[in-house]
Amino acid sequence: MGQGFYRGTLRAALLAGGATLAVAGQAWAADAPAAASTEGDRVSLQEVVVTAQKRKTNLQDTPIAISAIDSEGLKARHVQSIDDLGDGTIPSLRVAPFFARKSALTIGMRGVGSSGDANQPARDQAVGVYINGVYLGRAQGLGSALYDVERIEVLKGPQGTLFGRNTEGGAISIVTKAPTGEFGASTTLGYGNYGAYKAETHIDLPAINDVSIKIDALLSKRDGTVENPTSSGQPDFNGYDKRGFQVEALWRPTDRLSVGYAFDDAYDATTPYYVQLVKKGVLALAPASPLQPGRAERANIGVPLRQSEGFTFGHRLNLNWTLSDNLELKSISAYRKLKQGQYDNGAVALSVFSPNGNFARYSIANFHQKQYSQEFQAIGHTDRVQYVLGAFYFHETVDDSAQTPNSMQWNATGTGYTTLNLNLNGVPFDRASEADTTSYGVFGQAVWTPAILDDALHLTVGGRLTKDEKTGSLNTVNGATPSYVDASKTTIVGAIPLDESWSRFDPLVTVAYTLAPNINVYGRWSTGYKAGGANSRSLTYRAFDPETVSMYEVGAKSEFWDRRARLNVAAYSGDIKDAQVDFNVLIVNNNRGTLETTNAATGKTKGVEADLTLVPVEGLTLTAGYAYTKVTLSKAFNPFTNALATIYPIYTPENAYSFAADYERPAFGATLKAHLDAAYADAQHTSTTDPTFGDDSLIVNGRLALTDIRATEDGPALQLSLWSRNLLNESLAFLKNTNAVLGTYAIFNEPRTYGVELNVKF
């Protein structure tokens, strides 16, 4: 049977599974077997611990919609970076590259956050990303490889109270494994198709004088998946080279005090996705560059290309001091530095043929950022109140510059082409800007359990006061010094300044109630915002205000069938105000168009989410997820057309499903582990002003591993595994846009990748 049959069957299964999530709890509870007599005899789910409220809590007792993936789940899906979560593992989370560039990521949640170009110094994302409590301020660098992750927590909906700025859509909290103070080592070697190989090691050293040290190092490299047909050895499209190491030391002089220091250094080099013209526009195509309606294995035209290299490093200092059984003080200090080079020549399809004309716009950019952050927390409790108080400071300095020369030249008939000899020292800068951001915040949250209703009622109130200051300048635009009109109506030729500040208060109210020992319900009102800024691709560099979201949410978290089943559901409705909308003009055959951002739209997002985990028999775990998301945005005034324009929510499928099965049993004197997961999503818009849909998607991943292979009882444990991503080799355009002149162009997902890995653990 063909691939279409399997795709259709899997899609039907996912649709059916998503439709039954709402009633699954009642059905399985009715058919549940009798409970075992002792805990040791029972098959049950493990407790999931999260830190979404700045303290460790059980996922089921935390009145927030959260999805958590532990280290085994990440390994089973072969997740190497946040980018790999773009396959739909968590249905309400959307991760995509910035156009063809894998050097920066676009992240959205619940239909909030994907719009807008955050690939700029004075612009921000709407979903905050944190590693060990440290906020990562830029979209660049998020594709770097992850170090020995303990879990990833995805907090859905506005998190403005405890996490602050740029979390109107939600937050992603990544927690890595800390030093244990006991010797241990784990090394993995792997090989895969497209010339992929990896080496990864994690070493825990024995504690000496109360100091524990852990070392992580990794290398993961793969050639491109689309051939770049040149004779000069240029790299192919969609390749990567990820390397890095981390050293962490933890000092515990007493049971009440710990001091942790970590240093990490990462290198992330990628080549862009290949952009294909899938439908013809009004202009004639060059014979050498025909349509490519399906996912290409080879580009039409070979172009100059080099890796976009990212360099990041950072220092982190954590202090935890338990003053008493009722009060703990925490400090998180961090300094990080980022340098990102961009070499994007993947969009030859957007070039127009003219006899002997130049084409193939090569987008070359350099981006630099430095950030310092400091957070203090006081976490305590009384007999009836749990509370968190804190203060946060963040400062970053960012600059970027870009050159956009054409890199190729047609012959007279379009049947051939030559590569231009580029001397970048002689190519003028197309744009250059810089921005400094300083943010101050104080926050507090308290959970009160009144002495009524058998302690089943929990009331939470919180708030955060934030002040953001942004200064900077647009120094070059369209290859020239810009000009602007100042307050006195005088035209000034020179850098356009930015000097803005905004203050913001984000409240939180939650009412939670324990209906039964394993059934909790809650109602929640929360707010969040995406910071204001300015667009460095604009001719005006006009400042825009923060975008805000106010959201109401109700949810239920339950465990049943003797804790063999867990069902968490949430429904929400949110108001979006002052939405930051990008409008652009594409100037055909010009090196650059122009773009403007305004707070032009309002809107509403509403949806339903469900997560189900089931252990039907010993060794088998089934999980399923569903997200329904509906976003409506008002029409917005387009400054280029002087007319109202329809605005589309991007990277927001209306329905998204996920399913996974994990099976484990003894075999051959070891342990056999099998994993299969599938994710389906409806077609989605990928441009706020273009009605074109991308393709609906169905992605299947799998892993088969034989673990705990030992020659002796006390000897090292071996693990041999086979893995595959996009197991069915599904071909889909995750980005698709239409231009009346050029036609419809698209970026396709990666083909099937697979490999083998050997792990040795001491």
Disulfide bonds with the S-S distance in Angstrom:
none
